[in-house]
Amino acid sequence: MSAFDVQVDYFSTPSANNVDEFLYGDPLPALTHVEWKSWDVCIYDCIVKSKELMAKVDDTESPLVWLLPALSYQDELKQLLQSSLKQLYPQQTTHLLFYGSSSAHALIDLAKKNEWEKVTVIAIDATYKANAQTQYGYQGVGGLLATLQAKSYGWSQTSFELAPSIDFEKHNQLDGMFLRLVEQTKKPVDIIFAPGNGINHSSDVWLNSLQLLSPLINEHTHYELPNYKLGNIGALEGLVNLYQLTTSPAIVNHCEHALMISQEQLKHQSASEYLWISEEVHN
């Protein structure tokens, strides 16, 4: 897979049922606060959502990859969700990625390594939205069904790194990722998707590392901060960002080098680099 295309086939969150409206429509207000009960209840809701999404899957021949909540250090919950999905769908649960917002980038890496031409993707996670008290309010579980298709030209992932990071401020893994990125490429970064949310100060540690990218960024670099508008949508986030990368005319017509930074609180940080391969270059 030298390049890829992302098609969203079905989108379902508590606040929206259309990905284009979710991305490009008027900013959606937070819904009435939903009481957070427990992760066990959330896992149950994820399983219920999986049935809704599996009912929409038409292609039974292509590999199916699941993008799931970041449960890196919650082994019992991870095992519960994993075993439940495997019991329900024994033939369709070979590939389970528990990386939350970084899962989509791990998916692209996996597809490249396996040289898959077409992949069916299901993403499920808890969703949160900023409320009037400038806090994240739990909204419920969202899901997304997508098709990833290999292309000869278009956006191509050139690097992907993911590393554990329990405390972003004391153990910031982005520093090393950014330094390696500068060493590996000399092409200016046109657009950066960053995880800032304006609520939790520790979520903006990427700003402290930004100076390391100074050889690659300038006053023309554009910044996308999806969490400000879309909220925290976990495993759906990376796919929604890639969908925007591949479908937005403003991006496709003006950008050739993209950097996507993602992180899960008390879990991990990751950086993914994407370059545009033109039809002329491919030929």
Disulfide bonds with the S-S distance in Angstrom:
none
